[in-house]
């Protein structure tokens, strides 16, 4: 279970790095607009807010990566905390923005959280 927790936390961190890149650098580009279903004018008007969101996703990735780098014995509390944050953010995003977030963010976070708790 320890290996599974490390693998899932790594994948979750990489997912949040990808989200960071989409929100901070590709929000107004075709890739970002397609990923989030945005019209060009809205993407342009909201790019500062999206960059801020991307930064927060980077913090989630950094916390998960820190936990992974510490190994399960020392890093487990970090993985639990940051995976829990991902779940909360994913549930909130699904309730307020798009149900898709429940599956893209909250579900992977919940699986990671469960594995870290069981490790």
N, C-alpha and C positions, 0 to 999 in steps of 0.2 A: 504493500500500500504506500510505502514511502516513495518508491520510484514513481508510482502513478501520480502522487501529489506533486512531485517535482516536475514531471512532464506536463501535467495539466496547468500548473502555475506558470511554467515557461510559455506554453501556448497562449494562455490568457494574457500574459505580459506582451507577447508578440501581437496579439489581436489589438491590444490597446495602443501599441506603437503604430499599427496600421491606421487605427481610428485617428490618432494624433496627426498623422501625415495627411489623411483626407481632410480633416477639419482645419488644420493650420496652413496647408500649402496647396490643396486642390479644391477647396470649397467652391471657388468661382470657376474652376476648370470643368470640362466635360465629365471627367471621372468622378469628381466630387459631387457635381450636380446630379449625375445619374445615381450615385450611391444613396443620396439623400432625397432624391425626387424633387429637386429645386428648379425654379425658373431663374433665368440669368439675372433679372433685376433684383429679385429677393436675395439671391446669393451675394450679389454685390453689396446690398444694403446691410446684410447681416454678417459680413466676413469678419468683423472685429469680435463679435460675439462667438462665432464659430472658432476663431483662433483661441479664445479664452477657454472654450470647452475642450479644445484639443490639448491645451496645456494641462488641464485637469486629468485628461486621459493619460497623458505622459506621466503624471505623478502616480497614477494607479499602476502603470507599467513599471515605473522605477521601484515602487514599494514591493511589488511582486518579484521583480528581478533581484532585489536585495534579499528577500527571503530565500529565493532559490539559491543564490550564491552562498548563503550561510549554511545551506544543507538543512535537512529536516529537523535535526535535533535543536539547532539554534534558530533557524529561520521559520519554523512552523508558526509561531505567533504572528510573524509578519505576513505570511501567506494567508492565515486565517483572517486577520484584520483586513487586508487589502482585497481578498476575494469577497469578504462580506460587504465591503464598500461597493464593489462591482455589482453585487446582487441588489443592493439598495438602489444604486444609480440606475440599474437596468429596469427594476420594477417601477421606479418613479418615471423613467423615460417611457416605458410602455404605457403607463397610465396617462401621461400628459402629452406625449408627442406621437409615438407610433407603436402599435402592438408588436411590430417586427423586432423591436429592441428587446422584448422579452426573450426571444429565441437567439438573437445575435449576441446579446451581452449578459442578460440575467441567467440564462440556462448554463452557459459555460462557466460563469462565476459560481453558480450553485454546485456544479459538479466538482469544481476545484475546491470549493469550501468543504464539501463532504469528504473529499479525499484527504485534505489537510487535517480535518478533524479526526479522521480515522487513522491517520499515520502515526 
